Amino acid sequence: MYLNKAIVYGNLTRDPELKALPTGNKVTSFSVATNRVWKDKNGAKQESVDYHNVVLYGKIAELAAQYLKKGNSVLIEGRMQTRSWDDASGKKYRTEIIADNMQFGPRGGGTSTGGSGPSTGSPSSAKANTPSVPEPLETIEYPEEDINPDDIPF
């Protein structure tokens, strides 16, 4: 049995680029940066960054192009694929993650990014600018008497 599975969680290095194939299918591509931090044998902190090319097709491609922006966190699951082509300077290769699944990462600082995320309804401009006040929760009144463990039937 063979396995070709890639799971990457990182930040977008550029805005997604949406294109359409001649068949009408949508394709989005972008790059995700992941970093690794470790201490070397002298105890000094080291860091390295890797960049991963990601390609999405269909509805997931449209969602990525609509909601993701440079700097957003994203989790990508897919398979690795290497393409090759001939260029004037010789043969070129590009390894990409062809995504099957995508999950948006958390938003930074709990602030809205001005419509860069999915909306949950059709808010009016008055509602959009008013902070929401949480409704008070119902509280449970517990009895004041102590419970004797010997009274519990199990």
N, C-alpha and C positions, 0 to 999 in steps of 0.2 A: 504494500500500500504506500502511496505517495501523498505528501501533504504540502500544499503551497498556501500558507496563511500568514497575513501580516496584520498586526494590530499596532497602531501608532496613536499616541496622544501628545499633542503639542499645539503650537500657535502658528497661525497662518503668516507667511512672510510677505504675501501680496494679496490683493483682492482677487477673488475667483474670476476666471475668464470664461464666459458662457459663449458657446458656438453651436451651430446647427449643422448636422451632417446632411449630405444630399438627400438622404431618405427622410429628413425632417426630425430625426431623433436629436435630442439636446445632449451636449457634452460640456462638462465644466472641468477646468484644470486649475490647480493651485499648488503651492508648495507649503509643507508643514515643517517647522523646526522643532527638533527635540534636543534636550541637553542632558548631559551626564556629568555628575559631580562626584569626585572621589579625592582621597588623600594619597599622595605618593609616599614612597618609603621614608622620606624626610618629614612627613606630617604636613606638608604644604598642600593647601586646597588646590585641586586642578579641575578644570571644566572644559568640556568639548561639546560642540554643537554639530548635529547631523541634519541634513536637509533631505526631505522626502517629497518626490513628485507624486501628486495624487490626481487621478482621473475618475470622474463620475459620469454615469450615463442615465438618461431617462428622467423620471420625476425627481429622484434624489439630486440630480445635477441642477435642476431648476431651483430646488429648495436651497442648495448650497449657494448658488449665485444670488439668490434673493436675500438670504439672511446672514451669510458670513461676510466678514470684512477683515482686512489686514489686522493682525494682532489678536483676533478671537481664538479661543481654545476650541479644539475639536478632537473627537475620538473617531478614528477611521479603522474599519475592518475590511479586509479584502485580500487580494492575491497579488503576488509580485509578477511583473511581466517586463521583459526587455525587448525593446524595438531596435531595429537597425536600419540605416539608410545610407546611401552613397551621397557624399557631398563633394564639392570641388576640392576640398582639402583631404579627402579620404573617407573611409567608412566611419560613421558615427553611431554611437549606442546611447540609449536612454532607458534606465530602469525606472518603472513607475509602479505605484500601487493602484490597481483597478479596484475601486471601492464597491463593496456590496452593501455595507451599512455605514451610517454616519450618525454621531450623536453630538449635539452642540454642547460646548463646555459652559461652565458657570460664567455669569456676567460679572465684570469687575466692579467692586465697590457698591453694588446694589443700586446703581443709578441706571436710568433708561438711556439708551444710546440713540434716541430719536428715531424710532421706527425701524430699527434694524433687526427686530425680532418679530416672531409671529404674534398677531394680535388675538385677544380672546373675545373680542366682540366689536361693536362699533361705537367707541366712546365719542361723545361730543367734545368740543373744545373746552367747554366749561368743566366737564368731568375730568378731562385729562390733566388739568392744572390743579385740581383740588386733591389734597392728600386724603387718603382713606383713613377713617377712624374705625378701629376694630370694635365690634359689638361686645358688650360685657358677657362673659361666660357664666353659665349657670353653675352654681356651686352645690356640692353635696354636703348635707348636714350629717355628721357622724354622731352616734350616741356618745354621751359623756361617760357611761359606765365602762368599767374594765371588763375584758373578756377573760374568762377562766379557761385555760387550755384543757382542763378535765371535762368541760362541758361539750367539747367538740366530739362528734360521734365517730370520727375516723382516725 
